[in-house]
Amino acid sequence: MTDGGTFVMSITDSAYRCPPGPYERASMGAHYLKTNKPRSKILLLDSKETFSKQGLFRQGWEALYGDMIEWISADNDGKVAKVEAGALTAETAFGVNHKADVLNVVVPQKAGWIADRAGVTNETGWVPVKGNTFESARVPGIYVAGDATIAAPMPKSGFCATARGKVAAVAIIADLAGTEPAPASFVNTCYSLVGPDWGISVAGICYFDGGKLAGRAGSGGISPIGADAAFREAEAV
Ligand SMILES: Cc1cc2nc3c(=O)[nH]c(=O)nc-3n(C[C@H](O)[C@H](O)[C@H](O)COP(=O)(O)OP(=O)(O)OC[C@H]3O[C@@H](n4cnc5c(N)ncnc54)[C@H](O)[C@@H]3O)c2cc1C
């Protein structure tokens, strides 16, 4: 890419770390390209119909980058079926071949090999857990707290991983003391940059209820879609 080129990203529809991550990456890529290679194009080939903080990202993209970022959803043939790394091409399910100057593929993911070896993963490749303790649902005495877990509606985020780690630690102490685990409640907050001075966020609260994890009704949400510049301002700390 000299003064311009095409940055193509393919995004899986299976569970992956940090749901807004690919879109924040596209935003930061657009900021760089707009500044340094303004004739460039960013093409997001998505295997999903919707994505995290979609309205906020799209509003920011339009305001900051015009039509530089094009998002193609699964129902518009965004799902990539084949990638040729050497040729830098991505072919969609309906056979459209996209040639890239830079190709970034977010592939389907799974828990690490150490989890397979411990026998805690299931057929999805992720780890089923008891939502009130984060003890493995398959192997008693093993606690799994991070991205490896199946913990919907919580996302795979660092914020959630630390919350789950604390719940697991309390549950282990309760188990050692022979008492019941404390009620489990979890918070997630995730900030994304659309541009260096343009921040957006999503938050959610989750709890263990009636044998499963559930979102707390009326809690959380996204930052306002029509927020002014002072509200959106991102600050390095
Ligand atoms: C691009 C991107 C942006 C993100 N942004 C955010 C954000 O803004 N906010 C947020 O909250 N989260 C964010 N996340 C998600 C966050 O990084 C993860 O949710 C978090 O790191 C999960 O922690 P973890 O401990 O489960 O896994 P990891 O951080 O992946 O840690 C697992 C560790 O285990 C080690 N390991 C693996 N196998 C073995 C083995 N066999 N033996 C020994 N060690 C092993 C690995 O090397 C690694 O260090 C982002 C993720 C990505 C990819």
The ligand as a Tripos MOL2 file, in Angstrom:
@<TRIPOS>MOLECULE
LIG
   53    58     1     0     0
SMALL
NO_CHARGES

@<TRIPOS>ATOM
      1 C1         -7.7920   -7.1280   19.9380 C.3       1 LIG1
      2 C2         -8.3510   -7.3710   21.3260 C.ar      1 LIG1
      3 C3         -8.7850   -6.2950   22.0780 C.ar      1 LIG1
      4 C4         -9.3040   -6.4950   23.3470 C.ar      1 LIG1
      5 N1         -9.7510   -5.4050   24.0850 N.ar      1 LIG1
      6 C5        -10.2870   -5.6050   25.2930 C.ar      1 LIG1
      7 C6        -10.7460   -4.4940   26.0940 C.ar      1 LIG1
      8 O1        -10.6590   -3.3270   25.6970 O.2       1 LIG1
      9 N2        -11.2980   -4.7450   27.3130 N.ar      1 LIG1
     10 C7        -11.3900   -6.0070   27.8010 C.ar      1 LIG1
     11 O2        -11.8850   -6.1730   28.9340 O.2       1 LIG1
     12 N3        -10.9690   -7.0920   27.0740 N.ar      1 LIG1
     13 C8        -10.4180   -6.9110   25.8490 C.ar      1 LIG1
     14 N4         -9.9890   -7.9980   25.1220 N.ar      1 LIG1
     15 C9        -10.2160   -9.3440   25.6400 C.3       1 LIG1
     16 C10        -9.1570   -9.7460   26.6680 C.3       1 LIG1
     17 O3         -7.8650   -9.6240   26.1080 O.3       1 LIG1
     18 C11        -9.4140  -11.1870   27.0670 C.3       1 LIG1
     19 O4        -10.7670  -11.3640   27.4050 O.3       1 LIG1
     20 C12        -8.5700  -11.5790   28.2670 C.3       1 LIG1
     21 O5         -7.1930  -11.4450   27.9520 O.3       1 LIG1
     22 C13        -8.8800  -13.0180   28.6650 C.3       1 LIG1
     23 O6         -8.0110  -13.4270   29.6760 O.3       1 LIG1
     24 P1         -7.6410  -14.9480   29.8160 P.3       1 LIG1
     25 O7         -6.7570  -15.0240   31.0170 O.co2     1 LIG1
     26 O8         -8.8550  -15.7870   29.7620 O.co2     1 LIG1
     27 O9         -6.8290  -15.3230   28.5030 O.3       1 LIG1
     28 P2         -5.4240  -14.7800   27.9790 P.3       1 LIG1
     29 O10        -5.2320  -13.3430   28.3070 O.co2     1 LIG1
     30 O11        -5.3640  -15.2180   26.5370 O.co2     1 LIG1
     31 O12        -4.3820  -15.5840   28.8600 O.3       1 LIG1
     32 C14        -4.1730  -16.9670   28.7010 C.3       1 LIG1
     33 C15        -2.7180  -17.2120   29.0130 C.3       1 LIG1
     34 O13        -2.5080  -18.6140   29.1030 O.3       1 LIG1
     35 C16        -1.2730  -18.9070   28.4770 C.3       1 LIG1
     36 N5         -1.2620  -20.3170   28.0840 N.ar      1 LIG1
     37 C17        -1.9640  -20.8840   27.0720 C.ar      1 LIG1
     38 N6         -1.6830  -22.2140   27.0210 N.ar      1 LIG1
     39 C18        -0.8290  -22.4730   28.0300 C.ar      1 LIG1
     40 C19        -0.1740  -23.6460   28.4770 C.ar      1 LIG1
     41 N7         -0.3680  -24.8320   27.8720 N.pl3     1 LIG1
     42 N8          0.6590  -23.5470   29.5400 N.ar      1 LIG1
     43 C20         0.8740  -22.3640   30.1420 C.ar      1 LIG1
     44 N9          0.2820  -21.2000   29.7470 N.ar      1 LIG1
     45 C21        -0.5580  -21.2640   28.7090 C.ar      1 LIG1
     46 C22        -1.1980  -17.9510   27.2940 C.3       1 LIG1
     47 O14         0.1220  -17.7650   26.8710 O.3       1 LIG1
     48 C23        -1.7810  -16.6710   27.9270 C.3       1 LIG1
     49 O15        -0.7830  -15.8770   28.5540 O.3       1 LIG1
     50 C24        -9.4100   -7.8090   23.8690 C.ar      1 LIG1
     51 C25        -8.9490   -8.8960   23.1160 C.ar      1 LIG1
     52 C26        -8.4380   -8.6820   21.8410 C.ar      1 LIG1
     53 C27        -7.9450   -9.8800   21.0600 C.3       1 LIG1
@<TRIPOS>BOND
     1     1     2 1
     2     2     3 ar
     3     2    52 ar
     4     3     4 ar
     5     4     5 ar
     6     4    50 ar
     7     5     6 ar
     8     6     7 ar
     9     6    13 1
    10     7     8 2
    11     7     9 ar
    12     9    10 ar
    13    10    11 2
    14    10    12 ar
    15    12    13 ar
    16    13    14 ar
    17    14    15 1
    18    14    50 ar
    19    15    16 1
    20    16    17 1
    21    16    18 1
    22    18    19 1
    23    18    20 1
    24    20    21 1
    25    20    22 1
    26    22    23 1
    27    23    24 1
    28    24    25 2
    29    24    26 1
    30    24    27 1
    31    27    28 1
    32    28    29 2
    33    28    30 1
    34    28    31 1
    35    31    32 1
    36    32    33 1
    37    33    34 1
    38    33    48 1
    39    34    35 1
    40    35    36 1
    41    35    46 1
    42    36    37 ar
    43    36    45 ar
    44    37    38 ar
    45    38    39 ar
    46    39    40 ar
    47    39    45 ar
    48    40    41 1
    49    40    42 ar
    50    42    43 ar
    51    43    44 ar
    52    44    45 ar
    53    46    47 1
    54    46    48 1
    55    48    49 1
    56    50    51 ar
    57    51    52 ar
    58    52    53 1
@<TRIPOS>SUBSTRUCTURE
     1 LIG1         1 GROUP 0 **** ****
